[in-house]
């Protein structure tokens, strides 16, 4: 779980407040849901500046809630889009979406036990 969800780090960033952390995770989930659809639209249209912006925004949100693997996937996508690596962007975007979905599966289970 540590490579997907850094609960201790996320809780520390939330000032030790579990209720606040849950609220932040819910907000992140909403943002990710809406941004992922737009991200894939921009990937399909090869709009790399937009892909880079989406990856950057997702990276910040995911980092705040301890989404370790998804955060790194967003970093990788942001770098590829910035470097105009068109051939890698679609694969990296799909990996990011998979990692985001996996994170939310894990975090729901982890926080429901608290």
Secondary structure, DSSP 8 states (H G I E B T S, - for coil): -TTTB-HHHHHHHTTT-HHHHHHHHHHHHHHHHHHHHHHHHHHHTT-HHHHHHHHHHHHHHHHHTTBHHHHHHHHHHHHHHHTT-HHHHHHHHHHHHHHHHHHHHHHHHHHHT-
